[in-house]
Amino acid sequence: MSGPVDPNADRGEVPDKPLPLRRRVGGRVITEAIARIPGAWRLTRGPVRRFFADAAPGWDARVDPEGAGHLAPLADAVERLDLSPGRVLDVGTGTGAGALWLARRFESAEVLGIDVAPEMIELARAKPREEGRVRFEVADVAEASAAGSRFDLIVHLNCPVVFADVAAALAPGGMVVVAASYGSRTPFYTAHSALRRGFRRAGLEAAGEGTAGIGTWFAAAGAI
């Protein structure tokens, strides 16, 4: 699991023609391992970081992360769920498109976008934003919550989920949304069955799921 990750198999770039099998399998193997095996994130964090560091140059031009199609499942989830978060965490924020969209959607929320790749965070910080209400940091979920911070809404857009760390970072009654821009064709995709099991083990319960175009989303909620 600690071998190199193909830098061309990014989390959101899915062409019309089918991806080569090795590219789809690589992301899925890593994502499923993180979902199923406690401690797998510690082994895969380095390769995932290097992969996104390599993919950062030209990311926005290739992926169009601010496009309506890319954000469609996240937007659909937010519209269908009863959400009014004060603090939002965007995990695997990349160049910040999801975090900036969330800040526009929830005008009074503080939004923190995190990514393990410094190269991605550098690009996110260069984008116009409301200083003080939107921040970007190099971190994973465990590091983001290490100082005791808790979040009302935690979002994963096209990235793996570390269930125990997410549950620890979630405020009482908070919500987690896991969205995949291209559904099961998304390289870093976690099946909804695995999400349901993983969140249940972490003490969260399924709160909804849906589709938007070819994208999918899954939500889980913590106890009040």
N, C-alpha and C positions, 0 to 999 in steps of 0.2 A: 504493500500500500504506500510505501514511501518513495516509489519510483517517479520519474518525471511525468508531468502532465502535458499533453499536447497543447501549446499555446494558441493553436488555431481553433480549438473546440471551446469557444467562450460560452458564457452562461446564457447569452441572449441571441447570438448570431446564428440564425437557422435559415439557410437559403431555401428556395422553393423546391429544389431537387433534394432527395434524401441525403442526409449526412453519411459519410463513410462510416461503416460499422465501428471501426476502431475509435473514431471520435465520439460517437454516441455512447459506446460501451464504457470508455474511460471515465467520463463524467458520472455515468450512472453507477458504476462500481464504487467510486469514491463516495457518492451521495448515499447509496444504500448501506455501505459499511458504517458511515457516520450515524445513520438512523438506527442500525441494528446492534452495533457493537459498542458497549461502554468504553470510553477511552480512545476510540478510533480517531477522534478529531485531533488529539495530540500527535498522532502519527501522520496525519494527512495535512495538517495546518501548513507546514513548510512547502510541500508541493503545490498546494492550492495558492499560497501567497506568490510563489514564483511564477505560476501560470498566469495569474492576473497582472503581475508586474510586467511580464512579457507582452501581455495583450493590451496594456494601457495605451501605448501610442496609437493614435487613430481610432480609438474605441468608439467615440461618439459618431464619427463619420461612417463606420462600418455598421454599427448596431442601431443607431438612432434611438437611444434609450428614452428620449423625451417624446417619441412619437405615440400617437393614440393607440396603435396596435400593441406596442410594447407594454404600455401601462394599463391596457384594457381590463385584465383580470383584477388588478389591484383596485381600479376605479369601481368596478362592478361590486367587489366585496365591500368596499367602504359605503357604497350607496345602499346596499341591502342589509348591512349590520347597523345596530343602534350604537353609534360611537360618538363620544364627545371627549376625546382624550386631552389631558393637560400636558402629558409628557409622552413623546413618541420616539421609538428607537427603530431606525432603518438598518437592518443587518445586511452586510454585503452590499453597501450602498454604491460601490463602483464610483462613477463620476458624479453621483449625487442626484440623478434624475428623480428617483423615487422620493428621496427626502425633501427635495424642493417642491415636488407635487403635493406631498402630504402637508407641507407648511402652508401652501396656498389653500388647500382644502380645509384645514383646521387653523383658522386665522389667529387663534389665541394660544395655540400649542407651542411648546418648546420641542424642537426636533433635533435629535442627534443621529447623524449618519456615520456608521462605522464600516471599516473594511480592513482586512489584514494586509493589503497591498498599499504601501506608502505612495506608490506611483499613481494609483487611482485617487487617493485622498488629495494629493496635490492638485489633480485636475478638478476635483469637486470644489476645493477651496477657491479656485480661480474664477468660479462662476458667480454672477451677481446673486446676492441673497440678503435677507434681513439679518444684519449682524446682531448677535445676542439671542435671536430666536432660533436660528439654524446653525448648528455646529457640525464639523466633520473631524473625526479622530481616527487614528490608526489603532484598531483594537478588535477583539472578538467580543462575544456577548459576556463571557465571564469577566473580562477586563473592564467592560463598560459598566458593570454592576458592582465591581469590587469595592467601591467606596460607599456602598449602601444605596445607590440609586435604584429606583424602581420605576417601571414604565407602564402607562395605562394601555398603550398599543405598541406591539412589537411586530414589525413587518419583515418578511423574507421575500424578496423578489428574485427568483432564479438563482437561489443559492441553497447549500445544505443547511440542515437544522440540527442543532445540538440541544436535544430536548431538556435535559436536566438544567443546563445553563439558562435556557430561555425561561423555564419555570421559576428559577431563582431570581431572575431579573424582572418578572412580571409583578405589578402591583395587585393587591387583592381586587378581584372582580375584573381584572384586565383581560385584554383580548390579544390573541396572536393570529396573524394572517399570513399564510404561505401561498404565494402566487407564482405561477409559471406562465410566462408570456406565450409559449408555444406548446402548452400542455405536455404530454409525454414525450414530445420531440425536443423539449428543452434539455440541453446536455446535463445540467445539474438539476435533475427532477427527482422529487421524492413522491412515490405513489401515495394516494390518499389512504390506502389501507395501512401503510407503514406510518403515516402521520397520525392516524387514529390510534394505533397501538402505542407509538412512542409518546404521544401526549398523555394518554391514559396512564402509562407507567410513571410519568412525571407529575401526575396529579391534576391534569387538565382534561376537560371534556370537550368533545366535538361540538361546535356551535353553528356549523353551516358549511356548505360547499356549493360551488357553481362553476359556470363556464361563461366566457365572454369571447366570442369569435372562436379562435383555436386555443385560447388561453384557458387556464383553470385556476381555481383558488380553493383553499381550505382554511377554516377558522376553528380555533379552540379557545376556550375561556377558562379562567381560573375561578376558584371559589371566592365569594364575597366575604 
